[in-house]
Every structure is written in C-alpha cells, then in structure tokens.
Amino acid sequence: MMNRLQDILLTAIAPAIWGSTYIITTELLPAGYPLTVSLLRALPAGLLLLLVVRRLPKGKWWARTFILGALNFSFFWAMLFVSAYRLPGGVAATVGAIQPLIVIALSRMVLGSPIRPLSILAGLAGIAGVALLVLTPAANLDPVGVAAGLAGAVSMAAGTVLSRYWQPPVSPLTFTAWQLAAGGLLLVPAALMLEPALPPPTYLNILGFAYLGLVGAAFTYILWFRGLSRLGPPAVASLGFLSPMTAVLLGWGLLGQSLSPLQVAGIAVVLVSVWGSQRAQSGLRPTASLPNSRETPKSALWTKT
C-alpha cells in the first residue's frame, strides 16, 4: 500500500507541474507561436535524453514510437492550442477534462481492464470540479474549438493506453526520449509551414523554453510513464485533474488573481475525484490486464500517459 501511495504521489508531480505551463507561456514566452513553442518544448528535450541513453528504437518500435509521439505530443499539443485559441480557457479545460473517461473506455477495449462504477463517478466529478474551477457563465462555445478539444483528449487518451499496451524492453527514461524526439520531429514541418520565424529570444524566453523542455516535458513525462506502468492508465489519467487546479492556484498565488468560493469548492471536488479514482483502482493489478505476453522484463517496465 505504501509503495502504491509513493507511486501515486510521484506521478502526481507531473500534472502539477503541467499546471504551470500557462503561466510560463504567458509570462516568459513570445505570443502567437504555439507550434514552434511545442516543437522547442519536445525536440531539444528528446534529443538531450537520447544523448543520455544512447539507444535508438529497433524494428517495430520505430513505427510505434512515432505513433505514440504523435498521439502524446504532436497532435495532442496542436489540438490543445487550437482549442485554447478558439475557446475561453475554462471551456477548453472542461472539454479536455473528459480524457480520464475516454481512458477508462479505451483501457477496457485494449487492455481488458474492468470498468469500476466508482471510476466513472469520480471521472464525472472531476469534470464538474474542473468546471467549477475555470468555467464562467459568459463562456461561449465554438464548434471548431470544442472539436479540437475533444480530438486532443482522444489523442492523449489513446497515447496513454497504447503507451501501457506497447512496452519496449527499455527503461522509462529511454521510452520518454524516443517519444519526445519523435513528437518534436513531427512538429518541425508544421511549425515551418504554418508559423513565421521566431524572433530572437530574450533571456526570459530562453528561461521559459528551458523550463518547459527540461522540467515540463523531460522530467514530468518520465514520471508520467513510470506511473503508467505501475498504476495503470485509469488511475494515472485521473491525476490529470490536478493540472487545472494547480494552474488556478498559481494564478492566485503568483499573479494575484482572485479565488472565488466556487473555485475553492472546485478544488475540493477535484481532490475528492482523484481520491475516488485511486480508490477504485487500488485493488487492480495493471500488469495482469495485458491481453498478450509481456514484451518487457519486469525490471525494464516503465512508460507514460
């Protein structure tokens, strides 16, 4: 039980840090370059990790790595930015909060994981909690933005489940390096064709890019993949509710933004939702749910969402 709690707390660090992405992007990075920012967040971090692990994919893992890189990074981040630009932040976050429920459904189809009623209730509560945190009565719905938000949620959910289903005989560090590098490479042509050249970076820009790449990508996704292999996709996906909660708390603590009673209630609902999701999955053994034989020695297991 203590080992599981440690795994949950370590994995929760990742979405908590992702909650700082908004404040870093708005305060330290140039505006209007979403694809370029995503590229510079993924590719340098992936190449740096490749220099550390000094190992490349072989055989079928090349195709699988690029599929996962697209689902977890390239396509997901592109849809995330489209949704963020076309929808108020609260609507975008609430649409994206459906991801844990998609993960539960995909885990059932791909991994054969049982669906626990408590997991469904916790997922719905998490969506409600995020809505209380970030949604305003004046929020407008844009069909393209909503579609992009849903597409991003499906992409990340599929990447989460497939990262658990496809486990190469390498460490989580190596698997993270492969996916970040692949996702970054896939973003290169999109950034070059769809966005103007980035202006000369300032010291603050460089600091922001370094944080997003080294901390917000490399470090966090290593923790995320580690948790995924040990806890299973449904348990890990529910921790994603901590990201908007952290964003709101950082805005209140660092930018002086107000924190309303409804938002405080939203924080409480999110925490209860995460607790319920972990409790629903606590009796399951994620390694037992794989329908095929293990492709990895137990000592090498370690992947991501």
C-alpha positions as CSV (number, residue, x, y, z in Angstrom):
1,M,0.0,0.0,0.0
2,M,2.8,2.4,0.9
3,N,4.6,1.7,-2.4
4,R,1.4,2.4,-4.3
5,L,1.0,5.7,-2.4
6,Q,4.5,6.7,-3.3
7,D,3.9,5.9,-7.0
8,I,0.7,8.0,-6.9
9,L,2.5,10.9,-5.3
10,L,5.4,10.8,-7.7
11,T,3.2,10.5,-10.7
12,A,1.0,13.4,-9.4
13,I,4.1,15.7,-9.7
14,A,3.8,15.6,-13.5
15,P,0.3,17.1,-13.9
16,A,1.0,19.5,-11.0
17,I,4.0,20.9,-13.0
18,W,2.0,20.9,-16.2
19,G,-0.4,23.3,-14.4
20,S,2.5,25.9,-14.6
21,T,2.6,25.7,-18.4
22,Y,0.0,28.5,-18.8
23,I,1.8,31.0,-16.5
24,I,5.2,30.2,-18.0
25,T,3.9,30.6,-21.6
26,T,2.1,33.9,-20.9
27,E,4.8,35.4,-18.8
28,L,8.1,34.2,-20.4
29,L,7.4,33.2,-24.0
30,P,6.5,35.2,-27.1
31,A,2.9,35.1,-28.0
32,G,1.5,33.6,-31.3
33,Y,3.9,30.7,-31.9
34,P,2.0,27.6,-30.5
35,L,3.5,25.0,-32.8
36,T,7.0,26.4,-32.5
37,V,6.8,26.5,-28.8
38,S,5.6,22.9,-28.8
39,L,8.5,22.0,-31.1
40,L,11.0,23.7,-28.9
41,R,9.5,22.0,-25.8
42,A,9.7,18.5,-27.2
43,L,12.6,18.1,-29.6
44,P,15.6,19.6,-27.7
45,A,14.5,17.7,-24.6
46,G,14.1,14.4,-26.6
47,L,17.5,14.8,-28.2
48,L,19.1,15.6,-24.9
49,L,17.7,12.5,-23.4
50,L,18.8,10.4,-26.4
51,L,22.3,11.6,-25.8
52,V,22.0,10.4,-22.2
53,V,20.5,6.9,-23.0
54,R,22.4,6.4,-26.3
55,R,19.9,4.0,-27.6
56,L,17.5,4.1,-30.6
57,P,14.4,2.1,-31.4
58,K,14.7,-1.1,-33.4
59,G,12.4,-2.8,-35.8
60,K,8.7,-2.3,-35.0
61,W,9.5,0.2,-32.3
62,W,10.3,2.9,-34.8
63,A,6.7,3.0,-36.1
64,R,5.3,2.6,-32.6
65,T,7.4,5.4,-31.3
66,F,6.3,7.8,-33.9
67,I,2.6,6.8,-33.4
68,L,3.0,7.5,-29.7
69,G,5.0,10.7,-30.3
70,A,2.1,12.0,-32.5
71,L,-0.6,10.9,-30.0
72,N,1.1,12.1,-26.9
73,F,2.8,15.2,-28.2
74,S,2.5,16.4,-31.8
75,F,-1.3,16.0,-32.5
76,F,-2.3,16.4,-28.8
77,W,-0.4,19.7,-28.4
78,A,-1.6,21.1,-31.7
79,M,-5.3,20.4,-30.9
80,L,-4.7,21.7,-27.4
81,F,-3.5,25.1,-28.8
82,V,-6.4,25.2,-31.4
83,S,-8.8,24.6,-28.6
84,A,-7.2,27.2,-26.3
85,Y,-7.2,29.9,-29.1
86,R,-10.8,29.3,-30.1
87,L,-12.4,28.7,-26.7
88,P,-12.3,30.6,-23.4
89,G,-9.7,28.9,-21.2
90,G,-12.4,27.5,-18.9
91,V,-14.3,25.8,-21.7
92,A,-11.1,24.4,-23.2
93,A,-10.1,22.9,-19.8
94,T,-13.5,21.5,-19.2
95,V,-13.7,19.8,-22.6
96,G,-10.2,18.3,-22.1
97,A,-11.3,17.0,-18.7
98,I,-13.2,14.2,-20.4
99,Q,-9.9,12.4,-21.1
100,P,-10.0,10.1,-18.0
101,L,-13.4,8.8,-19.0
102,I,-12.0,8.1,-22.5
103,V,-9.0,6.3,-21.0
104,I,-11.4,4.1,-19.0
105,A,-13.3,3.1,-22.1
106,L,-10.1,2.5,-24.2
107,S,-8.5,0.6,-21.3
108,R,-11.4,-1.8,-21.4
109,M,-11.2,-2.3,-25.2
110,V,-7.4,-2.5,-25.5
111,L,-6.2,-3.9,-22.1
112,G,-9.3,-5.7,-21.0
113,S,-9.4,-3.6,-17.8
114,P,-12.6,-3.8,-15.8
115,I,-14.8,-0.7,-15.6
116,R,-15.4,0.3,-12.0
117,P,-18.6,2.4,-11.3
118,L,-16.6,4.4,-8.8
119,S,-14.1,5.3,-11.6
120,I,-16.9,6.6,-13.7
121,L,-18.4,8.6,-10.9
122,A,-15.0,10.0,-10.0
123,G,-14.4,11.0,-13.6
124,L,-17.7,12.8,-13.8
125,A,-16.9,14.5,-10.5
126,G,-13.5,15.6,-11.9
127,I,-15.2,17.2,-14.9
128,A,-17.6,19.0,-12.6
129,G,-14.7,20.1,-10.3
130,V,-12.7,21.5,-13.3
131,A,-15.8,23.3,-14.5
132,L,-16.2,25.0,-11.1
133,L,-12.5,25.9,-11.2
134,V,-12.3,27.6,-14.6
135,L,-15.7,27.9,-16.3
136,T,-17.6,31.2,-16.3
137,P,-21.3,31.9,-17.1
138,A,-20.3,34.0,-20.1
139,A,-18.2,31.3,-21.8
140,N,-19.1,30.8,-25.4
141,L,-18.9,27.5,-27.4
142,D,-17.1,27.5,-30.7
143,P,-17.7,24.2,-32.6
144,V,-14.2,24.0,-34.1
145,G,-12.7,24.7,-30.7
146,V,-14.8,22.1,-29.0
147,A,-14.0,19.6,-31.7
148,A,-10.3,20.3,-31.3
149,G,-10.5,19.9,-27.6
150,L,-12.3,16.6,-27.9
151,A,-9.7,15.4,-30.6
152,G,-6.9,16.4,-28.2
153,A,-8.5,14.5,-25.3
154,V,-9.0,11.4,-27.5
155,S,-5.4,11.6,-28.8
156,M,-3.8,11.8,-25.3
157,A,-6.1,9.1,-24.0
158,A,-5.1,6.8,-26.9
159,G,-1.5,7.6,-26.3
160,T,-1.9,6.9,-22.6
161,V,-3.4,3.4,-23.2
162,L,-1.1,2.5,-26.0
163,S,1.9,3.5,-24.0
164,R,0.8,1.0,-21.4
165,Y,0.0,-1.7,-24.1
166,W,3.2,-1.2,-26.0
167,Q,6.1,-1.6,-23.6
168,P,9.5,-1.9,-25.1
169,P,12.4,-3.7,-23.3
170,V,13.9,-0.3,-22.2
171,S,13.7,2.0,-19.2
172,P,11.1,4.7,-18.9
173,L,13.9,7.3,-19.5
174,T,14.7,5.7,-22.9
175,F,11.0,5.4,-23.8
176,T,10.4,9.0,-22.9
177,A,13.4,10.1,-25.0
178,W,12.1,8.2,-28.1
179,Q,8.6,9.7,-27.8
180,L,9.7,13.3,-27.2
181,A,12.2,13.2,-30.1
182,A,9.6,11.6,-32.4
183,G,6.9,14.1,-31.4
184,G,9.3,17.0,-31.9
185,L,10.4,15.9,-35.3
186,L,6.8,15.6,-36.4
187,L,6.2,19.2,-35.4
188,V,9.1,20.5,-37.5
189,P,7.3,20.7,-40.9
190,A,4.0,22.0,-39.3
191,A,5.9,24.8,-37.5
192,L,7.9,25.8,-40.5
193,M,4.9,25.9,-42.9
194,L,2.2,27.4,-40.6
195,E,4.1,29.9,-38.5
196,P,6.5,32.8,-39.0
197,A,10.1,32.6,-37.8
198,L,10.5,33.0,-34.1
199,P,12.0,36.4,-33.2
200,P,15.5,36.5,-31.5
201,P,14.9,35.1,-28.0
202,T,15.4,37.1,-24.8
203,Y,16.9,35.8,-21.6
204,L,13.3,35.3,-20.3
205,N,12.3,33.4,-23.4
206,I,15.3,31.1,-23.1
207,L,14.5,30.5,-19.4
208,G,10.9,29.7,-20.3
209,F,11.9,27.3,-23.1
210,A,14.4,25.6,-20.8
211,Y,11.8,25.1,-18.1
212,L,9.1,23.8,-20.5
213,G,11.6,21.4,-22.1
214,L,13.6,20.1,-19.2
215,V,11.1,20.2,-16.4
216,G,7.7,20.5,-18.2
217,A,8.5,17.7,-20.7
218,A,11.5,15.5,-20.0
219,F,11.2,15.3,-16.2
220,T,7.5,15.1,-16.0
221,Y,6.9,12.6,-18.7
222,I,9.5,10.3,-17.2
223,L,7.4,10.4,-14.0
224,W,4.2,10.0,-16.0
225,F,5.4,6.9,-17.9
226,R,6.7,5.4,-14.7
227,G,3.4,5.8,-13.0
228,L,1.5,4.5,-16.0
229,S,3.4,1.2,-16.0
230,R,2.9,0.8,-12.2
231,L,-0.6,2.1,-11.6
232,G,-2.4,1.6,-15.0
233,P,-4.0,4.1,-17.4
234,P,-7.3,4.9,-15.5
235,A,-5.5,5.6,-12.2
236,V,-2.9,7.8,-13.9
237,A,-5.3,9.7,-16.2
238,S,-7.4,10.8,-13.2
239,L,-4.3,12.6,-11.8
240,G,-4.6,15.0,-14.8
241,F,-7.4,16.8,-12.9
242,L,-4.6,18.3,-10.8
243,S,-3.3,20.3,-13.7
244,P,-6.1,22.9,-13.9
245,M,-6.2,23.0,-10.1
246,T,-2.5,23.9,-10.0
247,A,-2.9,26.5,-12.7
248,V,-5.7,28.3,-10.7
249,L,-3.6,28.1,-7.5
250,L,-0.5,29.5,-9.3
251,G,-2.6,32.3,-10.8
252,W,-3.9,33.2,-7.3
253,G,-0.5,32.9,-5.6
254,L,1.8,34.4,-8.2
255,L,-0.3,36.7,-10.3
256,G,-2.7,38.0,-7.6
257,Q,-5.8,36.5,-9.3
258,S,-8.9,36.1,-7.2
259,L,-10.1,32.8,-5.9
260,S,-13.8,32.6,-5.6
261,P,-15.8,30.3,-3.2
262,L,-16.9,28.3,-6.3
263,Q,-13.3,27.7,-7.2
264,V,-12.5,26.6,-3.7
265,A,-15.4,24.2,-4.0
266,G,-13.9,23.1,-7.3
267,I,-10.6,22.3,-5.7
268,A,-12.3,20.2,-3.1
269,V,-14.3,18.3,-5.8
270,V,-11.2,17.7,-7.8
271,L,-9.3,16.3,-4.8
272,V,-12.3,14.0,-3.9
273,S,-12.4,12.9,-7.5
274,V,-8.8,12.0,-7.6
275,W,-9.1,10.1,-4.3
276,G,-12.2,8.2,-5.6
277,S,-10.4,7.2,-8.8
278,Q,-7.4,5.9,-6.9
279,R,-9.6,4.0,-4.5
280,A,-11.5,2.5,-7.4
281,Q,-8.2,1.2,-9.0
282,S,-6.4,0.3,-5.8
283,G,-7.5,-3.4,-5.9
284,L,-6.4,-3.9,-9.5
285,R,-3.1,-5.1,-10.8
286,P,-2.3,-3.3,-14.0
287,T,0.3,-5.7,-15.2
288,A,-2.2,-8.5,-15.1
289,S,-4.6,-6.9,-17.5
290,L,-2.4,-7.1,-20.6
291,P,-4.0,-9.5,-23.1
292,N,-0.7,-10.5,-24.7
293,S,2.5,-11.9,-23.4
294,R,4.9,-9.4,-21.8
295,E,7.4,-7.9,-24.2
296,T,9.4,-6.4,-21.4
297,P,11.3,-7.9,-18.5
298,K,9.8,-6.8,-15.2
299,S,12.9,-4.8,-14.4
300,A,12.5,-2.7,-17.5
301,L,8.8,-1.8,-17.2
302,W,8.2,2.0,-17.2
303,T,6.0,4.0,-19.6
304,K,3.7,7.1,-19.9
305,T,0.4,8.7,-20.5
